[in-house]
Amino acid sequence: MGTFLDSLNPELREAIRLIGVTVSFEAGQPVFRRGDTGEAIYVIESGCVRVHDGDLVLNILGEGDVFGEIAGLGGMDRTASVTAEDDLAVLRVECEALYSAAEKQPRALKGLVQMLCERESGMAQRMTNRSRQLYAAQQELDIGRRIQVGFLPDVLPEIPGYEVASHFQAARVVAGDFYDAFYIPSIGRLALVIGDVCDKGVGAALFMTLFRSLIRATAQSRTFVTWAVDHNPGETSAPENEDHDSLVMETLANTVALTNNYVATTHGKTSMFASVFVGLLDPKTGAIDYVNAGHEEAYILGANGVRLTLPPTGPVLGIFAGASHNIATANLEPGETVLLYTDGIPEATSRSGEHFSDQRLRSLLGSWRGGANELLELIVTSVCEFTQGALQHDDITMLASRRESV
Amino acid sequence: MAEDLQIRISREDGDKAVSVLRLKGSLDANTQREFEAKAKEAVDSGAEYLLLDMSAVEYLGSAGMRAIHAITNILSPDDPSMRSARLKVVNPSPAAARVFKTLGFDSFIDIHDTIDEAIAGL
C-alpha cells in the first residue's frame, strides 16, 4: 500500500493492519459529515475522496492517503466532510483499539506522535502556501482599487460662484458607487453625476467604470469631437443662440439614453444596473436640468433645510432597453446647496441593526448652515456617530454644490 | 434588520404551471444566490410562471432586484426588457414596494394585491 503506511514505524503499521477493517463506499456516498463524532481514522486503499465544507472543496485525497485523524485521534467532532469521489475502499481504524494497542507497544505510540507531527508540518506548509496565494489575490484587489479610484475625478471643477464638494467611502476594497463633476464648455453647463451600481464587490466595480465612462464620454462628446478636429480643447464656448436650451436637453437625453441602451443591449443578460442622477447646472441662472434614473431623491437645501426633493424621473439604467426618462428642472437659488447621495447614507446600519434613515438625514439637514464641504463633513460625522464602528455594508458617496449668496 | 431569508415554495397550478415563492426576511447581497437557486429549481421542475409573495420582506437591496431581473431572464430568455415577464410580484411590504417604485421596476413588473388576482391575470 501507499505512502501513509510506508511512513509509519513498523510497530504502528502492524497495529493498524491488525485493527483496520476494509470498508467500501460508492461514488458520491459520504464517509462522514462535518460535526459527526470522530471515532476512527481512514487510510485509502483504492479510489479517492473529496474533503469539503458544503460546496467548498478543501482537498482531494487518493490511494495511500490518510484522513480523519484530527477528530479521530482527538475524539472531537469532524471539522470537515469527506465524500467518495469514485468507488472507494478504505481501511477503517478504530481509534480506541489503536490506543489500546499503543499501550501494549510503546513504540507504536511513538509512531502515532511522529505521524501527527508530520501531518502538522504538512499542514503548516499548506497554510503558508494558502497565505501566499491570499496575499497575491489581495495585491490584485489593491491594484484594482487603485485603478478604480482613477475613475473618479481627481480634482473637482472650479466654477466661479459655486463650491463643489465630494465624499467617497467604499464598503469593500472595490466599490459600485461613483460620482462625477465636470464642466461641459459646448453648452456652458456643470455636470453633476452620482450613481450606484447594484450588488457589491468586483462585479459592481467593473460596471461602475463602464457607466461612469459612458456618461462622461457622451455628455462631453461635442467637446471631444471638436478637440479632435481643432486641437484646442476647452475653448469651445457656450453658443448664445435660441437653440441653446434644446442643445442642453439633447445632451442630457442622449447621455441617459445612450448609456442605458448600450448597457442593456450589450450586457443585459448580466442583469447589472445602476441608479444614476445626472444634473446639468447652469452656473449663470442656477437652473438644474436633470434625469433621476431610479436613484435616491436629491435635495435642494435652503435656509430651513430641504426646500425641494428631486425624485426619480425614470427607471434605473442598464436593463430596460428603450426605457424613457423624463427631464425635470429645478432651480438652485443663491445660498442654496444641491446634495446628491447614495443609499449608503440612509441605510448605514448601527450596531443594533437600525438604519440611519431618510428621516435622520433630513432632520440633520434642517439645522445645517454653511458650505458644501462642511455639509458633507457634518453628514459623515453624524453617520459615523450613529454606526459606532459597525461594519459598513454599503458604499457611502456624496456630491454637493453650493451656490454662493449674492 | 433581518439577517437572512426564508423561502417557502408551493405549486398553485390551474390552467398554467405556477409556483409561488413566499419570501420572509432580507433579500440582499447575502441571500440573493439562495433566492435565485430556489427560483431556478421551481422553473426546472416545470413552473412556467413565478409569483413572488413579498409581504414579509423586511429589506430589499439592489442585489435582490438584480436577482429578480435575472430570474425573469430565465423565464423569458428572449425578452431582456422584462415587458412580457412571467414573474409577478404579490402584496409587497412597504419597504419592498418603495424599492420597486424608486428603481422604476414597477413599470416593468406587474404587482398584484393577492395571489388569486395575480393568477387571474396570467
Interface residues (C-beta under 8 A of the other chain):
Chain A: D196 C198 D199 K200 A264 G268 K269 S271 M272 F273 S275 A293 G294 H295 E296 P312 G314 P315 V316 I319 F320 A321 G322 A323 D343 T349 G353 E354 H355
Chain B: M1 A29 Q32 S62 A63 M65 R66 A67 H69 A70 N73 P80 S81 M82 K101 T102 L103 G104 F105 S107 F108
